[in-house]
Amino acid sequence: MAGHSAIEPGFHAIHANHLEDLRRAVVFICQQQPVAPLDSETFLVQSNGIAQWLKLALAEQPVEQDNSGGLGIAAGMVYLIPARFIWQAYRAVLPDGEVPEQSPFDKHRLLWRLYRMLPELVGTDPVFLPLARFLDGPDREMRCFQLAEKVADLFDQYQVFRADWLAAWEQGRDLLVTARNDEKPLAREHCWQPVLWRQLVADVGPLAHSSRSRIHTRFMEQGRVLTAPENPSRLPPRIVVFGVSSLPRQALEALSVLSRFSQVVLCVH
């Protein structure tokens, strides 16, 4: 574990105009502070294309004359989408049993839950009239699936970008919270959203506490005061964010907490 102990926790941001320069910085870091033989380098990327490019770039033979090239071999490296890794981090920092392996509020699970619920809900409350209009037509099953897919994607984005809205809706406050923490009423055609979100939470039942927004709140509260993660073996010694054009606030907050336990290297293009 000597390699792991040599890697000091902390948050580092590296700025460059070219991906090649960022790649060169990553190669230097990996050479100067290699992880332990049985540990893996963890890279957060926004697409499989970036992951494949980085794998090939890091595997290039080093060129000593101009300090370019790669590591000569790219083994023991893990490439993950930020959202998937952050969920793993929740499980590492919070106590066992508090974070399920998969959230019932994941987008693909929400899709099928909504597909089951929407046909019955739209006929019970006038607030769902905008959704009822969409379902009113031929091929109702296909329309219902398309609607469930769109709404699942919308709520999935809210969990990442607007957890404060969902928290307010769960408290029965049908409003929006602005960037300045001001509150404003929902437009009439959007009033179905908080009602539907509460219906989803009720349908999930005992696992309703495992929405991404709720778990993130607990993660931030506990992560700031913990002296060590609950499951340290689940956290990598180093986390390199590479080729990600933008990150939601939740992801940056989570990486900030993780930098207390791991070395976080944010490569900003």
Accessible surface in RSA format (square Angstrom, percent):
REM  Atomic radii and reference values for relative SASA: ProtOr
REM  Chains: A
REM  Algorithm: Lee & Richards
REM  Probe-radius: 1.40
REM  Slices: 20
REM RES _ NUM      All-atoms   Total-Side   Main-Chain    Non-polar    All polar
REM                ABS   REL    ABS   REL    ABS   REL    ABS   REL    ABS   REL
RES MET A   1   155.30  80.4 115.63  76.5  39.67  94.4  91.92  78.2  63.38  84.0
RES ALA A   2    82.88  76.2  69.20 106.8  13.68  31.1  74.93 105.5   7.95  21.1
RES GLY A   3    17.20  21.2   0.00   N/A  17.20  21.2  13.56  37.2   3.64   8.2
RES HIS A   4    50.23  27.5  49.43  34.4   0.80   2.1  34.92  36.0  15.30  17.8
RES SER A   5    85.16  72.0  57.66  77.0  27.50  63.3  54.13 115.3  31.03  43.5
RES ALA A   6    55.17  50.7  40.26  62.1  14.91  33.9  50.49  71.1   4.67  12.4
RES ILE A   7     8.25   4.7   0.00   0.0   8.25  19.9   0.00   0.0   8.25  22.4
RES GLU A   8   113.01  64.9 112.73  85.3   0.29   0.7  49.55  95.8  63.46  51.8
RES PRO A   9    65.60  47.8  45.84  41.8  19.76  71.8  46.15  38.1  19.45 120.9
RES GLY A  10    19.20  23.7   0.00   N/A  19.20  23.7  19.20  52.7   0.00   0.0
RES PHE A  11    82.89  41.5  53.80  33.3  29.08  75.7  53.80  32.6  29.08  83.2
RES HIS A  12    87.05  47.6  82.74  57.5   4.31  11.0  61.56  63.4  25.48  29.7
RES ALA A  13    54.63  50.2  25.80  39.8  28.84  65.6  25.80  36.3  28.84  76.4
RES ILE A  14    44.07  25.1  41.14  30.6   2.93   7.1  44.07  31.7   0.00   0.0
RES HIS A  15   136.67  74.7 110.42  76.8  26.25  67.1  79.45  81.9  57.22  66.6
RES ALA A  16    23.74  21.8   8.34  12.9  15.40  35.0  19.41  27.3   4.33  11.5
RES ASN A  17   129.76  89.5 110.73 107.0  19.03  45.8  20.49  49.3 109.27 105.6
RES HIS A  18   116.35  63.6 114.46  79.6   1.89   4.8  70.29  72.4  46.05  53.6
RES LEU A  19    43.27  24.1  39.42  28.2   3.85   9.7  39.42  27.7   3.85  10.4
RES GLU A  20    77.35  44.4  77.12  58.3   0.23   0.6  48.61  94.0  28.74  23.5
RES ASP A  21    56.94  39.9  50.68  50.4   6.26  14.8  15.04  35.4  41.90  41.8
RES LEU A  22     0.09   0.0   0.00   0.0   0.09   0.2   0.09   0.1   0.00   0.0
RES ARG A  23    11.24   4.7  11.24   5.7   0.00   0.0   0.00   0.0  11.24   6.8
RES ARG A  24    86.54  36.3  85.53  43.6   1.01   2.4  35.58  48.6  50.96  30.9
RES ALA A  25    24.87  22.9  16.65  25.7   8.22  18.7  24.23  34.1   0.64   1.7
RES VAL A  26     0.75   0.5   0.49   0.4   0.26   0.6   0.75   0.7   0.00   0.0
RES VAL A  27     9.80   6.4   9.80   8.9   0.00   0.0   9.80   8.5   0.00   0.0
RES PHE A  28   108.56  54.3 107.73  66.7   0.83   2.2 108.46  65.8   0.10   0.3
RES ILE A  29    33.74  19.2  31.15  23.2   2.59   6.2  33.74  24.3   0.00   0.0
RES CYS A  30    10.24   7.7   5.18   5.8   5.06  11.9   4.91  12.4   5.33   5.7
RES GLN A  31    84.22  47.1  57.88  42.3  26.35  62.7  27.48  58.5  56.75  43.0
RES GLN A  32   112.05  62.7  86.03  62.9  26.03  62.0  17.91  38.1  94.14  71.4
RES GLN A  33    55.45  31.0  54.04  39.5   1.42   3.4  18.84  40.1  36.61  27.8
RES PRO A  34    75.24  54.8  73.36  66.9   1.88   6.8  74.76  61.7   0.48   3.0
RES VAL A  35    26.52  17.5  15.03  13.6  11.49  27.7  15.03  13.1  11.49  31.2
RES ALA A  36     3.65   3.4   2.91   4.5   0.74   1.7   3.25   4.6   0.40   1.1
RES PRO A  37   131.77  96.0  94.36  86.0  37.42 136.0 106.57  88.0  25.20 156.6
RES LEU A  38   177.29  98.7 146.39 104.7  30.91  77.7 150.05 105.4  27.24  73.3
RES ASP A  39    37.44  26.2  26.60  26.5  10.83  25.6   3.39   8.0  34.05  34.0
RES SER A  40    40.80  34.5  35.67  47.6   5.13  11.8   9.64  20.5  31.17  43.7
RES GLU A  41     9.73   5.6   9.73   7.4   0.00   0.0   8.16  15.8   1.57   1.3
RES THR A  42     7.83   5.6   7.82   7.9   0.01   0.0   1.33   1.8   6.50   9.8
RES PHE A  43     0.03   0.0   0.03   0.0   0.00   0.0   0.03   0.0   0.00   0.0
RES LEU A  44     0.76   0.4   0.76   0.5   0.00   0.0   0.76   0.5   0.00   0.0
RES VAL A  45     3.27   2.2   3.27   3.0   0.00   0.0   3.27   2.8   0.00   0.0
RES GLN A  46    85.75  47.9  63.22  46.2  22.52  53.6  18.37  39.1  67.38  51.1
RES SER A  47    42.99  36.3  38.40  51.3   4.59  10.6  36.04  76.8   6.95   9.7
RES ASN A  48   129.28  89.2 121.37 117.3   7.91  19.0  33.08  79.6  96.20  93.0
RES GLY A  49    50.94  62.8   0.00   N/A  50.94  62.8  40.28 110.5  10.66  23.9
RES ILE A  50    33.03  18.8  31.85  23.7   1.18   2.8  31.91  23.0   1.12   3.0
RES ALA A  51     7.80   7.2   7.80  12.0   0.00   0.0   7.80  11.0   0.00   0.0
RES GLN A  52    92.25  51.6  91.90  67.2   0.35   0.8  38.85  82.7  53.39  40.5
RES TRP A  53    83.80  33.6  79.18  38.3   4.62  10.8  54.93  29.3  28.87  46.8
RES LEU A  54     0.00   0.0   0.00   0.0   0.00   0.0   0.00   0.0   0.00   0.0
RES LYS A  55    86.39  42.1  85.32  52.4   1.07   2.6  35.94  32.4  50.45  53.7
RES LEU A  56   113.04  63.0 109.23  78.1   3.81   9.6 109.70  77.0   3.33   9.0
RES ALA A  57     5.01   4.6   3.10   4.8   1.91   4.3   4.50   6.3   0.51   1.3
RES LEU A  58     0.00   0.0   0.00   0.0   0.00   0.0   0.00   0.0   0.00   0.0
RES ALA A  59    39.57  36.4  30.18  46.6   9.39  21.4  30.18  42.5   9.39  24.9
RES GLU A  60    87.09  50.0  78.73  59.6   8.37  19.9  34.58  66.9  52.51  42.9
RES GLN A  61   128.60  71.9 120.87  88.3   7.73  18.4  60.46 128.7  68.14  51.7
RES PRO A  62    61.67  44.9  44.09  40.2  17.58  63.9  44.09  36.4  17.58 109.3
RES VAL A  63    63.64  41.9  59.89  54.2   3.76   9.1  62.66  54.4   0.98   2.7
RES GLU A  64   163.51  93.9 135.59 102.6  27.92  66.5  55.36 107.1 108.14  88.3
RES GLN A  65   167.54  93.7 126.15  92.2  41.40  98.6  69.87 148.7  97.68  74.1
RES ASP A  66    94.41  66.1  70.81  70.5  23.60  55.8  44.04 103.7  50.37  50.2
RES ASN A  67    99.13  68.4  92.21  89.1   6.92  16.7  28.46  68.5  70.67  68.3
RES SER A  68    27.04  22.9  19.94  26.6   7.11  16.4  14.56  31.0  12.48  17.5
RES GLY A  69     6.21   7.7   0.00   N/A   6.21   7.7   3.47   9.5   2.74   6.1
RES GLY A  70     0.26   0.3   0.00   N/A   0.26   0.3   0.00   0.0   0.26   0.6
RES LEU A  71    42.36  23.6  21.19  15.2  21.17  53.2  21.84  15.3  20.52  55.2
RES GLY A  72    23.31  28.7   0.00   N/A  23.31  28.7   7.55  20.7  15.76  35.3
RES ILE A  73   123.98  70.6 119.26  88.9   4.72  11.4 121.80  87.7   2.18   5.9
RES ALA A  74    33.51  30.8   3.93   6.1  29.57  67.3   3.97   5.6  29.54  78.3
RES ALA A  75    71.89  66.1  47.29  73.0  24.60  56.0  53.14  74.8  18.74  49.7
RES GLY A  76    47.03  58.0   0.00   N/A  47.03  58.0  32.94  90.4  14.09  31.5
RES MET A  77    36.21  18.8  10.53   7.0  25.68  61.1  10.53   9.0  25.68  34.0
RES VAL A  78    58.30  38.4  55.19  50.0   3.11   7.5  58.30  50.7   0.00   0.0
RES TYR A  79    38.78  18.1  12.78   7.3  26.01  67.7  12.76   9.6  26.03  32.1
RES LEU A  80    17.96  10.0  14.69  10.5   3.27   8.2  17.96  12.6   0.00   0.0
RES ILE A  81    77.98  44.4  76.85  57.3   1.12   2.7  76.85  55.3   1.12   3.1
RES PRO A  82    15.09  11.0  15.09  13.8   0.00   0.0  15.09  12.5   0.00   0.0
RES ALA A  83    47.44  43.6  40.94  63.2   6.50  14.8  46.00  64.8   1.44   3.8
RES ARG A  84   154.49  64.9 145.75  74.3   8.74  20.8  49.44  67.6 105.06  63.7
RES PHE A  85     4.64   2.3   4.64   2.9   0.00   0.0   4.64   2.8   0.00   0.0
RES ILE A  86     6.28   3.6   6.28   4.7   0.00   0.0   6.28   4.5   0.00   0.0
RES TRP A  87    19.14   7.7  19.14   9.3   0.00   0.0  19.09  10.2   0.05   0.1
RES GLN A  88    69.52  38.9  68.03  49.7   1.50   3.6  28.91  61.5  40.61  30.8
RES ALA A  89     0.71   0.7   0.00   0.0   0.71   1.6   0.64   0.9   0.07   0.2
RES TYR A  90     0.75   0.4   0.75   0.4   0.00   0.0   0.00   0.0   0.75   0.9
RES ARG A  91    59.89  25.1  56.94  29.0   2.95   7.0   7.31  10.0  52.59  31.9
RES ALA A  92     0.00   0.0   0.00   0.0   0.00   0.0   0.00   0.0   0.00   0.0
RES VAL A  93     0.00   0.0   0.00   0.0   0.00   0.0   0.00   0.0   0.00   0.0
RES LEU A  94     0.00   0.0   0.00   0.0   0.00   0.0   0.00   0.0   0.00   0.0
RES PRO A  95    47.77  34.8  44.85  40.9   2.93  10.6  45.37  37.5   2.41  15.0
RES ASP A  96   102.82  72.0  73.95  73.6  28.87  68.3  37.72  88.8  65.10  64.9
RES GLY A  97    79.95  98.6   0.00   N/A  79.95  98.6  42.90 117.7  37.04  83.0
RES GLU A  98    40.16  23.1  32.94  24.9   7.22  17.2  23.80  46.0  16.36  13.4
RES VAL A  99     5.62   3.7   1.04   0.9   4.59  11.0   1.04   0.9   4.59  12.4
RES PRO A 100    34.58  25.2  22.68  20.7  11.90  43.2  34.48  28.5   0.10   0.6
RES GLU A 101   135.42  77.7 121.82  92.2  13.61  32.4  37.01  71.6  98.41  80.3
RES GLN A 102    87.72  49.1  78.85  57.6   8.87  21.1  20.86  44.4  66.87  50.7
RES SER A 103     1.97   1.7   1.67   2.2   0.30   0.7   1.48   3.2   0.49   0.7
RES PRO A 104     6.64   4.8   6.39   5.8   0.25   0.9   6.64   5.5   0.00   0.0
RES PHE A 105     1.64   0.8   0.18   0.1   1.46   3.8   0.67   0.4   0.96   2.8
RES ASP A 106    35.22  24.7  32.93  32.8   2.29   5.4  10.14  23.9  25.07  25.0
RES LYS A 107    91.71  44.7  88.25  54.1   3.47   8.3  47.41  42.7  44.30  47.2
RES HIS A 108    99.78  54.5  95.85  66.6   3.92  10.0  74.35  76.6  25.42  29.6
RES ARG A 109    95.33  40.0  87.82  44.8   7.51  17.9  22.20  30.3  73.13  44.3
RES LEU A 110     0.00   0.0   0.00   0.0   0.00   0.0   0.00   0.0   0.00   0.0
RES LEU A 111    20.29  11.3  20.29  14.5   0.00   0.0  20.29  14.2   0.00   0.0
RES TRP A 112   147.87  59.3 142.51  69.0   5.36  12.6 120.59  64.3  27.28  44.3
RES ARG A 113    53.69  22.5  48.85  24.9   4.83  11.5   7.55  10.3  46.14  28.0
RES LEU A 114     0.00   0.0   0.00   0.0   0.00   0.0   0.00   0.0   0.00   0.0
RES TYR A 115    60.61  28.3  57.84  32.9   2.77   7.2  38.30  28.8  22.31  27.5
RES ARG A 116   139.79  58.7 119.20  60.8  20.59  49.0  74.67 102.0  65.13  39.5
RES MET A 117    17.17   8.9  12.33   8.2   4.84  11.5  17.09  14.5   0.08   0.1
RES LEU A 118     0.04   0.0   0.04   0.0   0.00   0.0   0.04   0.0   0.00   0.0
RES PRO A 119    56.07  40.9  43.81  39.9  12.26  44.6  44.11  36.4  11.97  74.4
RES GLU A 120   132.98  76.3 120.82  91.4  12.15  28.9  44.72  86.5  88.26  72.1
RES LEU A 121    20.08  11.2  20.08  14.4   0.00   0.0  20.08  14.1   0.00   0.0
RES VAL A 122    15.87  10.4   6.39   5.8   9.49  22.9   6.39   5.6   9.49  25.7
RES GLY A 123    71.28  87.9   0.00   N/A  71.28  87.9  35.96  98.7  35.32  79.1
RES THR A 124    94.96  67.5  58.26  59.1  36.71  87.5  60.10  80.7  34.86  52.7
RES ASP A 125    52.83  37.0  48.39  48.2   4.44  10.5  10.03  23.6  42.79  42.7
RES PRO A 126   119.13  86.8 102.10  93.1  17.03  61.9 111.85  92.3   7.28  45.2
RES VAL A 127    38.90  25.6  24.60  22.3  14.29  34.4  34.52  30.0   4.38  11.9
RES PHE A 128     1.31   0.7   1.31   0.8   0.00   0.0   1.31   0.8   0.00   0.0
RES LEU A 129    91.28  50.8  89.47  64.0   1.80   4.5  91.19  64.0   0.08   0.2
RES PRO A 130    44.79  32.6  33.12  30.2  11.66  42.4  34.65  28.6  10.14  63.0
RES LEU A 131     8.53   4.7   8.53   6.1   0.00   0.0   8.53   6.0   0.00   0.0
RES ALA A 132    26.81  24.7  22.39  34.6   4.42  10.1  23.66  33.3   3.16   8.4
RES ARG A 133   152.36  64.0 135.34  69.0  17.03  40.5  62.75  85.8  89.62  54.3
RES PHE A 134    83.97  42.0  75.68  46.9   8.29  21.6  83.58  50.7   0.39   1.1
RES LEU A 135     0.90   0.5   0.50   0.4   0.41   1.0   0.50   0.3   0.41   1.1
RES ASP A 136   112.98  79.1  95.91  95.5  17.08  40.4  16.65  39.2  96.34  96.1
RES GLY A 137    31.44  38.8   0.00   N/A  31.44  38.8  17.15  47.1  14.29  32.0
RES PRO A 138   109.97  80.1  95.22  86.8  14.75  53.6 107.55  88.8   2.41  15.0
RES ASP A 139    97.13  68.0  74.20  73.9  22.93  54.2  36.66  86.3  60.47  60.3
RES ARG A 140   105.28  44.2 100.34  51.1   4.94  11.8  49.77  68.0  55.51  33.6
RES GLU A 141   115.18  66.1 113.11  85.6   2.07   4.9  58.27 112.7  56.91  46.5
RES MET A 142    98.20  50.9  94.69  62.7   3.51   8.4  88.71  75.4   9.49  12.6
RES ARG A 143    68.12  28.6  68.12  34.7   0.00   0.0  10.06  13.7  58.06  35.2
RES CYS A 144     3.44   2.6   3.44   3.8   0.00   0.0   2.91   7.4   0.53   0.6
RES PHE A 145    61.78  30.9  61.78  38.3   0.00   0.0  61.78  37.5   0.00   0.0
RES GLN A 146    79.62  44.5  78.97  57.7   0.65   1.5  21.68  46.1  57.95  43.9
RES LEU A 147    15.30   8.5  14.87  10.6   0.43   1.1  15.30  10.7   0.00   0.0
RES ALA A 148     0.00   0.0   0.00   0.0   0.00   0.0   0.00   0.0   0.00   0.0
RES GLU A 149    84.38  48.4  83.51  63.2   0.87   2.1  21.58  41.7  62.80  51.3
RES LYS A 150   156.35  76.3 150.51  92.3   5.84  13.9  93.63  84.3  62.72  66.8
RES VAL A 151     4.95   3.3   4.25   3.8   0.70   1.7   4.95   4.3   0.00   0.0
RES ALA A 152     0.00   0.0   0.00   0.0   0.00   0.0   0.00   0.0   0.00   0.0
RES ASP A 153    50.57  35.4  50.57  50.3   0.00   0.0  13.38  31.5  37.20  37.1
RES LEU A 154    52.01  29.0  50.99  36.5   1.01   2.6  52.01  36.5   0.00   0.0
RES PHE A 155     0.00   0.0   0.00   0.0   0.00   0.0   0.00   0.0   0.00   0.0
RES ASP A 156    36.93  25.9  36.93  36.8   0.00   0.0   0.00   0.0  36.93  36.8
RES GLN A 157    84.36  47.2  82.86  60.6   1.50   3.6  23.00  49.0  61.35  46.5
RES TYR A 158    27.32  12.8  27.30  15.5   0.02   0.1  13.89  10.4  13.43  16.6
RES GLN A 159     3.27   1.8   3.27   2.4   0.00   0.0   0.48   1.0   2.79   2.1
RES VAL A 160    25.99  17.1  24.83  22.5   1.16   2.8  24.83  21.6   1.16   3.1
RES PHE A 161   118.68  59.4  94.65  58.6  24.03  62.5  97.13  58.9  21.55  61.7
RES ARG A 162    59.39  24.9  59.16  30.2   0.23   0.6  22.34  30.5  37.05  22.5
RES ALA A 163    21.71  20.0  17.74  27.4   3.96   9.0  17.95  25.3   3.75   9.9
RES ASP A 164    57.00  39.9  45.00  44.8  12.00  28.4  39.01  91.8  17.99  17.9
RES TRP A 165    38.91  15.6  38.91  18.8   0.00   0.0  38.91  20.7   0.00   0.0
RES LEU A 166     0.00   0.0   0.00   0.0   0.00   0.0   0.00   0.0   0.00   0.0
RES ALA A 167    47.59  43.8  41.82  64.5   5.78  13.1  46.81  65.9   0.78   2.1
RES ALA A 168     2.35   2.2   1.61   2.5   0.74   1.7   1.80   2.5   0.55   1.5
RES TRP A 169     0.00   0.0   0.00   0.0   0.00   0.0   0.00   0.0   0.00   0.0
RES GLU A 170    44.01  25.3  16.17  12.2  27.84  66.3  10.50  20.3  33.51  27.4
RES GLN A 171   124.08  69.4  87.97  64.3  36.12  86.0  44.66  95.1  79.42  60.2
RES GLY A 172    48.61  59.9   0.00   N/A  48.61  59.9  20.60  56.5  28.01  62.7
RES ARG A 173    92.39  38.8  87.21  44.5   5.18  12.3  48.71  66.6  43.68  26.5
RES ASP A 174    60.01  42.0  40.08  39.9  19.93  47.1  17.95  42.2  42.07  42.0
RES LEU A 175    27.47  15.3  27.47  19.7   0.00   0.0  27.47  19.3   0.00   0.0
RES LEU A 176    27.21  15.2  27.21  19.5   0.00   0.0  27.21  19.1   0.00   0.0
RES VAL A 177    15.93  10.5  15.34  13.9   0.60   1.4  15.34  13.3   0.60   1.6
RES THR A 178    42.52  30.2  33.53  34.0   8.99  21.4  39.86  53.5   2.66   4.0
RES ALA A 179   105.05  96.6  63.26  97.6  41.79  95.1  71.13 100.2  33.91  89.8
RES ARG A 180   210.68  88.5 185.31  94.5  25.37  60.4  63.54  86.8 147.14  89.2
RES ASN A 181   121.95  84.1 102.75  99.3  19.21  46.2  21.57  51.9 100.38  97.0
RES ASP A 182    84.01  58.8  79.36  79.0   4.65  11.0  25.29  59.5  58.72  58.6
RES GLU A 183    98.87  56.8  66.73  50.5  32.14  76.5  23.66  45.8  75.20  61.4
RES LYS A 184   107.91  52.6 105.37  64.7   2.55   6.1  51.10  46.0  56.81  60.5
RES PRO A 185   112.12  81.7 100.12  91.3  12.00  43.6 101.90  84.1  10.22  63.5
RES LEU A 186    20.56  11.4   4.64   3.3  15.92  40.0   4.72   3.3  15.84  42.6
RES ALA A 187    46.08  42.4  30.75  47.5  15.32  34.9  41.86  59.0   4.22  11.2
RES ARG A 188   220.72  92.7 203.94 104.0  16.78  40.0  76.53 104.6 144.19  87.4
RES GLU A 189   100.71  57.8  94.16  71.2   6.54  15.6  47.73  92.3  52.98  43.3
RES HIS A 190    77.89  42.6  77.89  54.1   0.00   0.0  43.09  44.4  34.80  40.5
RES CYS A 191    39.69  30.0  39.24  43.8   0.45   1.1  11.70  29.6  27.99  30.2
RES TRP A 192    22.29   8.9  21.97  10.6   0.32   0.8  17.60   9.4   4.69   7.6
RES GLN A 193    12.89   7.2  12.89   9.4   0.00   0.0   0.00   0.0  12.89   9.8
RES PRO A 194     0.05   0.0   0.05   0.0   0.00   0.0   0.05   0.0   0.00   0.0
RES VAL A 195    28.54  18.8  28.40  25.7   0.14   0.3  28.40  24.7   0.14   0.4
RES LEU A 196     0.00   0.0   0.00   0.0   0.00   0.0   0.00   0.0   0.00   0.0
RES TRP A 197     0.00   0.0   0.00   0.0   0.00   0.0   0.00   0.0   0.00   0.0
RES ARG A 198    72.18  30.3  66.25  33.8   5.93  14.1  36.91  50.4  35.27  21.4
RES GLN A 199    71.12  39.8  68.12  49.8   3.00   7.2   4.89  10.4  66.24  50.2
RES LEU A 200     0.00   0.0   0.00   0.0   0.00   0.0   0.00   0.0   0.00   0.0
RES VAL A 201    21.59  14.2  20.88  18.9   0.71   1.7  20.88  18.1   0.71   1.9
RES ALA A 202    75.51  69.4  48.17  74.3  27.34  62.2  58.20  82.0  17.31  45.9
RES ASP A 203    52.74  36.9  25.36  25.2  27.38  64.7  10.36  24.4  42.37  42.3
RES VAL A 204    14.62   9.6   1.14   1.0  13.48  32.5   1.59   1.4  13.02  35.3
RES GLY A 205    29.57  36.5   0.00   N/A  29.57  36.5  23.18  63.6   6.39  14.3
RES PRO A 206   129.83  94.6 102.50  93.4  27.32  99.3 116.76  96.4  13.06  81.2
RES LEU A 207    88.52  49.3  88.52  63.3   0.00   0.0  88.52  62.2   0.00   0.0
RES ALA A 208    11.47  10.5  10.64  16.4   0.83   1.9  10.64  15.0   0.83   2.2
RES HIS A 209    60.81  33.2  59.77  41.5   1.04   2.7  47.26  48.7  13.55  15.8
RES SER A 210     0.00   0.0   0.00   0.0   0.00   0.0   0.00   0.0   0.00   0.0
RES SER A 211     0.47   0.4   0.47   0.6   0.00   0.0   0.47   1.0   0.00   0.0
RES ARG A 212    30.80  12.9  30.80  15.7   0.00   0.0   3.96   5.4  26.84  16.3
RES SER A 213     6.37   5.4   5.33   7.1   1.04   2.4   3.45   7.3   2.93   4.1
RES ARG A 214    83.97  35.3  78.70  40.1   5.27  12.5  31.27  42.7  52.70  31.9
RES ILE A 215     0.00   0.0   0.00   0.0   0.00   0.0   0.00   0.0   0.00   0.0
RES HIS A 216    10.65   5.8  10.65   7.4   0.00   0.0  10.65  11.0   0.00   0.0
RES THR A 217    70.97  50.5  67.44  68.4   3.54   8.4  47.58  63.9  23.40  35.4
RES ARG A 218    53.74  22.6  53.74  27.4   0.00   0.0  40.86  55.8  12.88   7.8
RES PHE A 219     0.00   0.0   0.00   0.0   0.00   0.0   0.00   0.0   0.00   0.0
RES MET A 220    14.95   7.7  14.95   9.9   0.00   0.0  14.95  12.7   0.00   0.0
RES GLU A 221   107.95  62.0  94.95  71.8  13.00  31.0  43.25  83.7  64.71  52.8
RES GLN A 222    53.48  29.9  52.97  38.7   0.51   1.2  22.39  47.7  31.09  23.6
RES GLY A 223     0.00   0.0   0.00   N/A   0.00   0.0   0.00   0.0   0.00   0.0
RES ARG A 224   146.94  61.7 127.64  65.1  19.30  46.0  49.86  68.1  97.09  58.8
RES VAL A 225   112.98  74.3  88.64  80.3  24.33  58.6  94.01  81.7  18.97  51.5
RES LEU A 226    35.63  19.8  33.32  23.8   2.31   5.8  35.63  25.0   0.00   0.0
RES THR A 227   132.85  94.5 103.73 105.2  29.12  69.4  76.90 103.3  55.95  84.6
RES ALA A 228    55.53  51.1  48.48  74.8   7.06  16.1  48.96  69.0   6.57  17.4
RES PRO A 229    15.92  11.6   9.53   8.7   6.39  23.2   9.53   7.9   6.39  39.7
RES GLU A 230    83.71  48.1  57.53  43.5  26.18  62.3   7.79  15.1  75.93  62.0
RES ASN A 231    22.85  15.8  19.84  19.2   3.01   7.3   5.26  12.7  17.59  17.0
RES PRO A 232    81.97  59.7  74.84  68.2   7.14  25.9  75.28  62.2   6.70  41.6
RES SER A 233   113.14  95.6  72.02  96.1  41.13  94.7  59.00 125.6  54.15  75.9
RES ARG A 234   104.17  43.7  79.37  40.5  24.80  59.0  37.97  51.9  66.20  40.1
RES LEU A 235    12.95   7.2   4.76   3.4   8.20  20.6   5.58   3.9   7.38  19.9
RES PRO A 236    19.52  14.2  11.74  10.7   7.79  28.3  18.01  14.9   1.51   9.4
RES PRO A 237     6.30   4.6   3.82   3.5   2.48   9.0   4.84   4.0   1.46   9.1
RES ARG A 238     0.17   0.1   0.07   0.0   0.10   0.2   0.07   0.1   0.10   0.1
RES ILE A 239     0.00   0.0   0.00   0.0   0.00   0.0   0.00   0.0   0.00   0.0
RES VAL A 240     1.53   1.0   1.53   1.4   0.00   0.0   1.53   1.3   0.00   0.0
RES VAL A 241     1.20   0.8   1.20   1.1   0.00   0.0   1.20   1.0   0.00   0.0
RES PHE A 242     0.03   0.0   0.00   0.0   0.03   0.1   0.03   0.0   0.00   0.0
RES GLY A 243    10.00  12.3   0.00   N/A  10.00  12.3   5.64  15.5   4.36   9.8
RES VAL A 244    22.64  14.9   4.41   4.0  18.23  43.9   4.76   4.1  17.89  48.5
RES SER A 245   100.38  84.8  58.70  78.3  41.68  96.0  51.65 110.0  48.73  68.3
RES SER A 246    89.60  75.7  70.77  94.4  18.84  43.4  46.72  99.5  42.89  60.1
RES LEU A 247    33.01  18.4   9.96   7.1  23.05  58.0  11.39   8.0  21.62  58.2
RES PRO A 248    25.80  18.8  22.19  20.2   3.61  13.1  25.62  21.2   0.18   1.1
RES ARG A 249   184.98  77.7 177.43  90.4   7.56  18.0  67.17  91.8 117.81  71.4
RES GLN A 250    15.99   8.9  15.96  11.7   0.03   0.1  13.99  29.8   2.00   1.5
RES ALA A 251     6.96   6.4   5.37   8.3   1.58   3.6   6.40   9.0   0.56   1.5
RES LEU A 252    73.28  40.8  70.11  50.2   3.18   8.0  70.37  49.4   2.91   7.8
RES GLU A 253    44.71  25.7  41.23  31.2   3.48   8.3  20.53  39.7  24.19  19.7
RES ALA A 254     0.00   0.0   0.00   0.0   0.00   0.0   0.00   0.0   0.00   0.0
RES LEU A 255     1.03   0.6   1.03   0.7   0.00   0.0   1.03   0.7   0.00   0.0
RES SER A 256    60.50  51.1  56.62  75.6   3.88   8.9  18.79  40.0  41.71  58.4
RES VAL A 257     4.93   3.2   3.52   3.2   1.42   3.4   4.93   4.3   0.00   0.0
RES LEU A 258     0.00   0.0   0.00   0.0   0.00   0.0   0.00   0.0   0.00   0.0
RES SER A 259    15.37  13.0  11.77  15.7   3.60   8.3   0.08   0.2  15.30  21.4
RES ARG A 260   104.51  43.9  78.12  39.8  26.39  62.8  42.81  58.5  61.69  37.4
RES PHE A 261    31.22  15.6   9.35   5.8  21.87  56.9  13.33   8.1  17.89  51.2
RES SER A 262     2.43   2.1   1.24   1.6   1.19   2.7   1.19   2.5   1.24   1.7
RES GLN A 263    11.83   6.6  11.55   8.4   0.28   0.7   0.86   1.8  10.96   8.3
RES VAL A 264     0.00   0.0   0.00   0.0   0.00   0.0   0.00   0.0   0.00   0.0
RES VAL A 265     1.74   1.1   1.74   1.6   0.00   0.0   1.74   1.5   0.00   0.0
RES LEU A 266    26.81  14.9  26.81  19.2   0.00   0.0  26.81  18.8   0.00   0.0
RES CYS A 267     2.84   2.2   0.00   0.0   2.84   6.7   0.00   0.0   2.84   3.1
RES VAL A 268    53.90  35.5  50.48  45.7   3.42   8.2  52.89  46.0   1.01   2.7
RES HIS A 269   124.09  67.8  73.05  50.8  51.03 130.6  59.24  61.1  64.85  75.5
END  Absolute sums over single chains surface
CHAIN  1 A    14212.4      11704.4       2508.0       7981.3       6231.1
END  Absolute sums over all chains
TOTAL         14212.4      11704.4       2508.0       7981.3       6231.1
